[in-house]
Amino acid sequence: MISARKLVIAAAALAITAGLAGCGEKDQVVMYQQGKYQGKPDTKPWDDDPAASLYTTSKWTKGDKSSWEDALRTRSQSQNEYVRIGN
């Protein structure tokens, strides 16, 4: 049979071990290089293919900023409730 003293010592040792387990985490630091972009290069939204997304219904000419802006304007006007109800 295990004595009460041994049980208390075992519980205290277990609590100390569990408490110290959280102290072992290492710092996770990203090393940045000055002037160097670490991510992927971004492209202009109007340089994307209009059919690249399955969820878009707007069409524009690839590489043409003004046609892309017109497509955005048309899309936002179709979401305008005042325009939709025929105010």
Buried (B, 14 or more C-beta within 10 A) or exposed (E): EEEEEEEEEEEEEEEEEEEEEEEEEEEEEEEEEEEEEEEEEEEEEBEBEBEEEEEEEBEBEEEEEEBBEBBBEEEEEEEEEEEEEEE
